[in-house]
């Protein structure tokens, strides 16, 4: 499903060359639930951004659904992201002036999905996350847990095959965080491949497999 073949990603920080990813090889099967763990600066988020086609690699090949997506144009990569990949971030990234329903609808609007289909998908996504009664609330009228559920609804409304979650519980209290994790795990049980970046050992150990990062490398 996902294959990273000797991936390198470097950044220039002042006069120093930093290896965000250093000869990373990784195979991920359809429907896997993987946690990505390691200290700050180890390459966890860079790995997630590379898989999400937000970062271009400097060297190596990246295969998604058996297709080499490494050298796709920015437009083509954006299409693959839109069709196959969902993102959940620590800081929600909701648009303050839009309601919950409008935030969830945004990727469908950008993808050109017609009005009736868009409304149907948004309604189903909000219902599945117990947000129907919050559909017309703006983010500042929602709790942290509700905002993250809106972000998850937005991530899955496009029906992705891969869901990338970068510290999704980082801004939440324990109870709200566990609610979010349970939702993500339910989505995985429905067939979505789930990659979770976390510093929390307890959360990391819930995954089927742990990928440990250190200095841009996947540890044995």
Backbone as CSV, one residue per row, in Angstrom:
resi,resn,N_x,N_y,N_z,CA_x,CA_y,CA_z,C_x,C_y,C_z
1,UNK,0.837,-1.200,0.000,0.000,0.000,0.000,0.876,1.256,0.000
2,UNK,1.775,1.337,0.995,2.754,2.419,1.054,4.141,1.793,1.114
3,UNK,5.029,2.256,0.251,6.404,1.777,0.264,7.346,2.958,0.110
4,UNK,8.190,3.143,1.102,9.249,4.139,1.042,10.564,3.410,0.803
5,UNK,11.238,3.764,-0.273,12.443,3.044,-0.694,13.651,3.981,-0.650
6,UNK,14.420,3.882,0.434,15.659,4.671,0.618,15.391,6.168,0.435
7,UNK,14.484,6.668,1.286,14.058,8.065,1.219,14.999,8.962,2.022
8,UNK,15.401,10.076,1.380,16.174,11.124,2.040,15.414,12.437,1.928
9,UNK,15.378,13.183,3.037,14.780,14.536,3.023,15.681,15.436,3.854
10,UNK,16.279,16.419,3.220,17.217,17.309,3.908,16.699,18.742,3.902
11,UNK,17.130,19.480,4.935,16.765,20.892,5.080,18.035,21.683,5.363
12,UNK,18.082,22.920,4.887,19.184,23.815,5.226,18.741,24.723,6.364
13,UNK,19.434,24.634,7.488,19.169,25.488,8.644,20.434,26.313,8.875
14,UNK,20.405,27.564,8.406,21.620,28.373,8.431,22.641,27.763,7.493
15,UNK,23.828,27.478,8.007,24.875,26.843,7.204,24.887,25.333,7.372
16,UNK,23.938,24.827,8.143,23.936,23.395,8.468,22.906,22.647,7.628
17,UNK,23.273,21.461,7.161,22.373,20.581,6.431,21.798,19.571,7.415
18,UNK,20.476,19.604,7.589,19.800,18.734,8.544,19.099,17.614,7.790
19,UNK,19.322,16.389,8.254,18.691,15.220,7.633,17.371,14.930,8.339
20,UNK,16.274,15.419,7.742,14.952,15.139,8.300,14.611,13.674,8.192
21,UNK,14.937,13.085,7.042,14.808,11.646,6.825,16.111,11.161,6.207
22,UNK,16.638,10.083,6.741,17.965,9.614,6.356,17.903,8.132,5.994
23,UNK,17.780,7.856,4.695,17.754,6.482,4.179,16.626,5.663,4.818
24,UNK,15.412,6.194,4.728,14.252,5.539,5.336,13.644,4.536,4.362
25,UNK,13.504,3.303,4.821,12.799,2.256,4.092,11.644,1.783,4.972
26,UNK,10.444,1.752,4.407,9.281,1.394,5.212,8.188,0.850,4.306
27,UNK,7.585,-0.263,4.735,6.449,-0.854,4.024,5.243,-0.862,4.951
28,UNK,4.114,-0.374,4.462,2.873,-0.307,5.244,1.769,-0.971,4.431
29,UNK,1.085,-1.918,5.037,0.033,-2.656,4.340,-1.309,-1.949,4.484
30,UNK,-2.223,-2.285,3.577,-3.591,-1.778,3.651,-4.202,-2.091,5.014
31,UNK,-4.819,-1.085,5.634,-5.545,-1.319,6.873,-4.694,-1.401,8.123
32,UNK,-3.378,-1.169,8.012,-2.527,-1.209,9.210,-2.809,-0.005,10.114
33,UNK,-2.458,-0.189,11.377,-2.545,0.873,12.388,-1.156,0.987,12.980
34,UNK,-0.477,2.081,12.646,0.933,2.255,13.016,1.101,3.538,13.811
35,UNK,1.823,3.443,14.911,2.217,4.646,15.636,3.672,4.954,15.305
36,UNK,3.962,6.237,15.150,5.311,6.711,14.848,5.790,7.479,16.069
37,UNK,6.863,6.985,16.687,7.312,7.532,17.955,8.797,7.885,17.900
38,UNK,9.188,8.774,18.808,10.579,9.192,18.898,10.654,10.567,19.525
39,UNK,11.845,10.998,19.927,11.987,12.320,20.562,11.741,13.445,19.575
40,UNK,11.567,14.652,20.092,11.396,15.827,19.236,12.584,15.952,18.292
41,UNK,12.300,16.258,17.029,13.369,16.399,16.046,13.856,15.096,15.460
42,UNK,13.176,13.995,15.764,13.643,12.686,15.282,13.206,12.394,13.852
43,UNK,12.254,13.182,13.323,11.808,12.964,11.955,10.389,12.454,11.836
44,UNK,9.657,12.395,12.955,8.298,11.835,12.931,7.378,12.624,12.000
45,UNK,7.304,13.926,12.220,6.401,14.747,11.415,6.884,14.847,9.972
46,UNK,8.190,14.847,9.755,8.728,14.858,8.392,8.317,13.593,7.662
47,UNK,8.357,12.456,8.351,7.916,11.195,7.755,6.440,11.275,7.378
48,UNK,5.634,11.807,8.292,4.194,11.918,8.022,3.935,12.873,6.858
49,UNK,4.649,13.997,6.829,4.472,14.973,5.744,4.914,14.402,4.397
50,UNK,5.927,13.555,4.413,6.386,12.909,3.178,5.328,11.937,2.665
51,UNK,4.787,11.116,3.566,3.736,10.178,3.174,2.496,10.935,2.707
52,UNK,2.231,12.090,3.318,1.084,12.908,2.939,1.318,13.786,1.729
53,UNK,2.490,13.659,1.095,2.836,14.450,-0.094,2.822,15.946,0.183
54,UNK,3.161,16.317,1.405,3.337,17.719,1.756,4.797,18.137,1.624
55,UNK,5.712,17.170,1.736,7.148,17.390,1.556,7.637,16.563,0.378
56,UNK,8.474,17.151,-0.454,9.113,16.402,-1.539,10.426,15.812,-1.052
57,UNK,10.710,14.603,-1.490,11.943,13.939,-1.071,13.104,14.428,-1.934
58,UNK,14.312,14.347,-1.374,15.508,14.694,-2.132,16.064,13.498,-2.891
59,UNK,15.779,12.311,-2.365,16.295,11.093,-2.989,15.439,9.918,-2.531
60,UNK,15.306,8.917,-3.404,14.522,7.728,-3.074,13.201,7.725,-3.811
61,UNK,12.429,6.657,-3.605,11.147,6.491,-4.286,10.041,6.252,-3.271
62,UNK,8.877,6.825,-3.565,7.699,6.655,-2.716,6.575,6.083,-3.575
63,UNK,6.073,4.914,-3.164,4.991,4.248,-3.877,3.729,4.255,-3.011
64,UNK,2.618,4.679,-3.601,1.318,4.674,-2.931,0.344,3.925,-3.820
65,UNK,-0.265,2.877,-3.283,-1.145,2.005,-4.089,-0.419,1.507,-5.334
66,UNK,0.843,1.125,-5.149,1.676,0.567,-6.217,2.013,1.566,-7.318
67,UNK,1.728,2.840,-7.090,2.081,3.882,-8.055,3.197,4.745,-7.501
68,UNK,4.215,4.988,-8.321,5.319,5.853,-7.917,4.837,7.304,-7.966
69,UNK,4.730,7.922,-6.785,4.240,9.307,-6.721,5.376,10.303,-6.483
70,UNK,6.616,9.822,-6.528,7.760,10.663,-6.173,7.901,11.877,-7.079
71,UNK,7.769,11.674,-8.379,8.058,12.733,-9.335,6.804,13.386,-9.921
72,UNK,5.656,13.123,-9.312,4.442,13.768,-9.798,4.548,15.284,-9.668
73,UNK,3.874,16.003,-10.562,3.838,17.457,-10.461,3.059,17.859,-9.217
74,UNK,3.175,19.126,-8.823,2.448,19.608,-7.655,0.938,19.429,-7.832
75,UNK,0.441,19.666,-9.038,-0.986,19.496,-9.311,-1.401,18.037,-9.160
76,UNK,-0.579,17.134,-9.684,-0.892,15.706,-9.582,-0.810,15.224,-8.146
77,UNK,0.185,15.709,-7.391,0.290,15.324,-5.977,-0.904,15.849,-5.190
78,UNK,-1.354,17.053,-5.517,-2.531,17.608,-4.840,-3.757,16.747,-5.110
79,UNK,-3.879,16.228,-6.322,-5.009,15.351,-6.650,-4.941,14.058,-5.845
80,UNK,-3.752,13.479,-5.722,-3.592,12.242,-4.942,-3.918,12.501,-3.479
81,UNK,-3.433,13.617,-2.938,-3.755,13.980,-1.551,-5.260,14.081,-1.362
82,UNK,-5.913,14.766,-2.273,-7.347,15.008,-2.167,-8.135,13.694,-2.228
83,UNK,-7.689,12.761,-3.055,-8.450,11.539,-3.289,-8.113,10.416,-2.311
84,UNK,-6.903,10.395,-1.761,-6.462,9.217,-1.023,-6.040,9.461,0.414
85,UNK,-5.772,10.722,0.807,-5.129,10.979,2.097,-5.938,11.965,2.920
86,UNK,-6.142,11.633,4.194,-6.779,12.546,5.133,-5.796,12.945,6.219
87,UNK,-5.909,14.169,6.726,-4.987,14.699,7.727,-5.743,15.153,8.970
88,UNK,-5.196,14.814,10.136,-5.693,15.334,11.413,-4.490,15.887,12.167
89,UNK,-4.561,17.177,12.545,-3.424,17.832,13.181,-3.727,18.155,14.644
90,UNK,-2.689,18.468,15.377,-2.830,18.816,16.792,-3.650,20.082,16.976
91,UNK,-3.503,21.042,16.069,-4.119,22.355,16.255,-5.383,22.557,15.415
92,UNK,-5.993,21.469,14.956,-7.315,21.457,14.312,-7.324,22.089,12.918
93,UNK,-6.776,23.321,12.771,-6.749,24.030,11.485,-8.150,24.229,10.908
94,UNK,-9.099,24.555,11.760,-10.434,24.898,11.280,-10.482,26.388,10.937
95,UNK,-11.332,26.747,9.981,-11.487,28.148,9.596,-12.500,28.795,10.531
96,UNK,-12.081,29.795,11.313,-12.931,30.342,12.384,-14.291,30.861,11.933
97,UNK,-14.361,31.455,10.744,-15.617,32.084,10.325,-16.612,31.086,9.730
98,UNK,-16.169,29.841,9.513,-17.047,28.834,8.935,-17.666,27.964,10.027
99,UNK,-18.878,27.491,9.794,-19.506,26.559,10.733,-18.827,25.194,10.628
100,UNK,-19.184,24.308,11.550,-18.640,22.948,11.513,-18.940,22.297,10.166
101,UNK,-20.201,22.406,9.717,-20.586,21.798,8.438,-19.806,22.401,7.275
102,UNK,-19.606,23.704,7.296,-18.875,24.365,6.216,-17.404,23.972,6.221
103,UNK,-16.811,23.796,7.408,-15.429,23.326,7.493,-15.302,21.923,6.921
104,UNK,-16.252,21.053,7.258,-16.205,19.673,6.761,-16.409,19.639,5.249
105,UNK,-17.247,20.527,4.739,-17.552,20.547,3.306,-16.410,21.097,2.459
106,UNK,-15.490,21.825,3.066,-14.485,22.563,2.300,-13.694,21.695,1.318
107,UNK,-13.131,20.548,1.738,-12.374,19.760,0.755,-13.232,19.237,-0.388
108,UNK,-14.519,18.989,-0.130,-15.416,18.551,-1.198,-15.699,19.696,-2.162
109,UNK,-15.834,20.899,-1.605,-16.033,22.075,-2.451,-14.834,22.281,-3.367
110,UNK,-13.645,22.172,-2.791,-12.421,22.358,-3.574,-12.272,21.272,-4.629
111,UNK,-12.815,20.076,-4.339,-12.718,18.960,-5.284,-13.802,19.011,-6.357
112,UNK,-14.723,19.976,-6.234,-15.758,20.117,-7.239,-16.909,19.143,-7.118
113,UNK,-17.102,18.560,-5.925,-18.224,17.645,-5.706,-19.522,18.442,-5.747
114,UNK,-20.531,17.900,-6.429,-21.755,18.667,-6.616,-22.499,18.872,-5.290
115,UNK,-23.382,19.861,-5.291,-24.026,20.361,-4.069,-24.742,19.258,-3.296
116,UNK,-25.575,18.466,-3.964,-26.363,17.459,-3.262,-25.476,16.378,-2.659
117,UNK,-24.506,15.904,-3.440,-23.592,14.871,-2.932,-22.768,15.421,-1.781
118,UNK,-22.336,16.664,-1.915,-21.545,17.298,-0.862,-22.340,17.380,0.437
119,UNK,-23.574,17.834,0.362,-24.401,17.941,1.567,-24.659,16.581,2.196
120,UNK,-24.862,15.567,1.358,-25.105,14.209,1.871,-23.881,13.694,2.633
121,UNK,-22.723,13.866,2.037,-21.491,13.371,2.675,-21.201,14.106,3.981
122,UNK,-21.400,15.418,3.974,-21.165,16.199,5.192,-22.117,15.766,6.294
123,UNK,-23.389,15.595,5.945,-24.381,15.158,6.926,-24.010,13.803,7.524
124,UNK,-23.571,12.872,6.671,-23.194,11.540,7.153,-21.947,11.601,8.028
125,UNK,-20.972,12.418,7.627,-19.729,12.527,8.403,-20.002,13.112,9.785
126,UNK,-20.811,14.162,9.844,-21.133,14.775,11.132,-21.946,13.814,12.007
127,UNK,-22.875,13.096,11.395,-23.686,12.137,12.147,-22.819,11.027,12.728
128,UNK,-21.860,10.521,11.950,-21.015,9.419,12.406,-20.130,9.818,13.581
129,UNK,-19.902,11.123,13.744,-19.063,11.622,14.824,-19.873,12.363,15.890
130,UNK,-21.184,12.112,15.887,-22.096,12.683,16.896,-22.014,14.207,16.935
131,UNK,-22.008,14.815,15.755,-21.876,16.269,15.651,-23.067,16.921,14.947
132,UNK,-24.113,16.165,14.716,-25.249,16.718,13.979,-25.787,17.985,14.636
133,UNK,-25.861,17.977,15.961,-26.410,19.143,16.662,-25.415,20.296,16.757
134,UNK,-24.207,20.102,16.243,-23.192,21.162,16.243,-22.871,21.632,14.821
135,UNK,-23.656,21.183,13.852,-23.354,21.454,12.446,-23.245,22.940,12.139
136,UNK,-24.054,23.758,12.798,-24.089,25.189,12.470,-23.364,26.049,13.504
137,UNK,-22.535,25.421,14.327,-21.713,26.147,15.297,-20.344,26.443,14.689
138,UNK,-19.829,27.611,14.981,-18.469,27.954,14.581,-17.473,27.320,15.561
139,UNK,-16.191,27.207,15.184,-15.200,26.582,16.059,-15.137,27.181,17.465
140,UNK,-15.321,28.527,17.583,-15.225,29.139,18.909,-16.431,28.813,19.789
141,UNK,-17.418,28.143,19.219,-18.588,27.712,19.982,-18.527,26.220,20.325
142,UNK,-17.389,25.604,20.047,-17.210,24.168,20.273,-16.112,23.925,21.293
143,UNK,-16.191,22.802,21.993,-15.116,22.403,22.898,-13.932,21.887,22.082
144,UNK,-12.787,21.697,22.742,-11.610,21.180,22.046,-11.874,19.820,21.423
145,UNK,-12.538,18.940,22.168,-12.841,17.622,21.641,-13.768,17.678,20.445
146,UNK,-14.752,18.571,20.500,-15.675,18.730,19.378,-14.947,19.282,18.153
147,UNK,-14.044,20.224,18.372,-13.288,20.774,17.249,-12.433,19.700,16.574
148,UNK,-11.836,18.829,17.394,-11.030,17.766,16.795,-11.909,16.766,16.049
149,UNK,-13.119,16.532,16.546,-14.036,15.642,15.826,-14.459,16.263,14.496
150,UNK,-14.643,17.580,14.476,-14.923,18.261,13.210,-13.740,18.078,12.261
151,UNK,-12.529,18.205,12.774,-11.330,18.030,11.946,-11.257,16.608,11.394
152,UNK,-11.640,15.628,12.201,-11.654,14.239,11.728,-12.715,14.066,10.649
153,UNK,-13.902,14.644,10.876,-14.965,14.575,9.866,-14.488,15.171,8.554
154,UNK,-13.803,16.306,8.619,-13.273,16.935,7.410,-12.249,16.026,6.725
155,UNK,-11.448,15.312,7.530,-10.413,14.444,6.981,-10.991,13.226,6.270
156,UNK,-12.117,12.713,6.760,-12.648,11.464,6.207,-13.786,11.670,5.216
157,UNK,-14.291,12.897,5.092,-15.433,13.141,4.211,-15.079,12.876,2.745
158,UNK,-13.795,12.938,2.408,-13.353,12.656,1.038,-13.144,11.167,0.802
159,UNK,-13.379,10.355,1.842,-13.238,8.893,1.775,-11.813,8.473,1.428
160,UNK,-10.837,8.910,2.228,-9.444,8.563,1.962,-9.153,7.109,2.310
161,UNK,-8.038,6.616,1.791,-7.590,5.261,2.145,-6.544,5.312,3.251
162,UNK,-5.933,6.485,3.451,-4.911,6.674,4.480,-5.287,7.869,5.336
163,UNK,-5.187,7.710,6.648,-5.443,8.814,7.578,-4.168,9.059,8.378
164,UNK,-3.658,10.296,8.296,-2.430,10.683,8.973,-2.779,11.605,10.131
165,UNK,-2.441,11.197,11.344,-2.791,11.962,12.543,-1.516,12.369,13.269
166,UNK,-1.248,13.670,13.324,-0.021,14.191,13.937,-0.348,14.773,15.313
167,UNK,-0.042,14.027,16.369,-0.321,14.427,17.748,-1.776,14.898,17.902
168,UNK,-2.762,14.106,17.493,-4.155,14.582,17.471,-4.752,14.840,18.841
169,UNK,-4.115,14.335,19.907,-4.641,14.556,21.260,-3.827,15.588,22.030
170,UNK,-2.853,16.217,21.365,-1.905,17.079,22.056,-2.519,18.273,22.754
171,UNK,-3.637,18.790,22.237,-4.278,19.968,22.831,-5.543,19.627,23.604
172,UNK,-5.713,18.352,23.939,-6.953,17.917,24.572,-6.697,17.359,25.968
173,UNK,-7.716,17.445,26.826,-7.618,16.767,28.116,-7.698,15.259,27.888
174,UNK,-7.417,14.486,28.952,-7.294,13.032,28.785,-8.575,12.410,28.253
175,UNK,-9.717,12.793,28.812,-10.987,12.182,28.411,-11.294,12.489,26.943
176,UNK,-11.124,13.752,26.548,-11.382,14.137,25.155,-10.386,13.455,24.220
177,UNK,-9.138,13.345,24.676,-8.114,12.691,23.869,-8.435,11.223,23.613
178,UNK,-8.898,10.529,24.645,-9.247,9.123,24.478,-10.452,8.971,23.563
179,UNK,-11.373,9.925,23.624,-12.532,9.898,22.732,-12.066,10.002,21.277
180,UNK,-11.120,10.898,21.027,-10.578,11.069,19.678,-9.855,9.806,19.220
181,UNK,-9.036,9.223,20.089,-8.313,7.993,19.729,-9.282,6.869,19.411
182,UNK,-10.338,6.741,20.204,-11.334,5.694,19.943,-11.983,5.886,18.575
183,UNK,-12.254,7.137,18.207,-12.842,7.423,16.899,-11.871,7.028,15.782
184,UNK,-10.601,7.402,15.940,-9.597,7.055,14.926,-9.462,5.545,14.792
185,UNK,-9.491,4.836,15.909,-9.375,3.382,15.873,-10.598,2.735,15.231
186,UNK,-11.773,3.305,15.435,-12.972,2.798,14.774,-12.859,2.965,13.257
187,UNK,-12.302,4.095,12.820,-12.097,4.309,11.392,-11.110,3.288,10.835
188,UNK,-10.077,2.980,11.590,-9.124,1.952,11.178,-9.806,0.596,11.050
189,UNK,-10.687,0.279,11.999,-11.405,-0.987,11.958,-12.321,-1.077,10.739
190,UNK,-12.689,0.082,10.184,-13.515,0.116,8.977,-12.674,0.003,7.712
191,UNK,-11.345,-0.074,7.867,-10.479,-0.310,6.718,-9.503,0.780,6.368
192,UNK,-9.601,1.955,7.020,-8.662,3.038,6.727,-7.298,2.733,7.351
193,UNK,-6.249,2.906,6.588,-4.893,2.775,7.111,-4.609,3.993,7.990
194,UNK,-4.186,3.742,9.232,-4.017,4.819,10.211,-2.565,4.927,10.638
195,UNK,-1.990,6.120,10.467,-0.646,6.421,10.945,-0.757,7.526,11.975
196,UNK,-0.284,7.257,13.179,-0.440,8.162,14.310,0.928,8.565,14.860
197,UNK,1.238,9.852,14.809,2.438,10.378,15.463,2.063,10.754,16.891
198,UNK,2.817,10.250,17.855,2.531,10.576,19.258,3.791,10.465,20.102
199,UNK,3.827,11.286,21.173,4.860,11.154,22.197,4.382,10.262,23.342
200,UNK,3.096,9.967,23.356,2.465,9.259,24.463,2.666,7.754,24.308
201,UNK,3.451,7.162,25.195,3.759,5.726,25.098,2.492,4.888,25.187
202,UNK,1.578,5.294,26.084,0.329,4.540,26.247,-0.465,4.505,24.945
203,UNK,-0.551,5.648,24.270,-1.263,5.691,22.999,-0.506,4.925,21.913
204,UNK,0.794,5.091,21.889,1.603,4.423,20.873,1.479,2.909,20.923
205,UNK,1.381,2.389,22.127,1.327,0.937,22.286,-0.033,0.355,21.913
206,UNK,-1.031,1.201,21.664,-2.333,0.708,21.219,-2.293,0.277,19.755
207,UNK,-1.313,0.782,19.002,-1.218,0.483,17.575,-0.784,-0.968,17.349
208,UNK,-1.003,-1.437,16.130,-0.586,-2.788,15.762,0.926,-2.882,15.635
209,UNK,1.554,-1.761,15.279,3.002,-1.742,15.078,3.524,-0.360,15.421
210,UNK,4.694,-0.304,16.024,5.334,0.969,16.369,6.559,1.156,15.483
211,UNK,6.641,2.327,14.843,7.832,2.710,14.093,8.582,3.733,14.942
212,UNK,9.782,3.381,15.368,10.603,4.269,16.194,11.541,5.074,15.300
213,UNK,11.555,6.404,15.505,12.431,7.298,14.739,13.513,7.878,15.647
214,UNK,14.697,8.057,15.072,15.807,8.705,15.777,16.731,9.303,14.722
215,UNK,16.956,10.628,14.823,17.882,11.310,13.911,17.532,11.050,12.448
216,UNK,16.235,11.049,12.137,15.802,10.884,10.760,15.820,9.467,10.239
217,UNK,16.146,8.516,11.106,16.217,7.117,10.702,15.133,6.295,11.387
218,UNK,14.638,5.277,10.683,13.763,4.282,11.304,14.645,3.296,12.042
219,UNK,14.367,3.128,13.339,15.188,2.250,14.155,14.768,0.787,13.959
220,UNK,15.739,-0.144,14.014,15.421,-1.572,13.844,14.476,-2.064,14.932
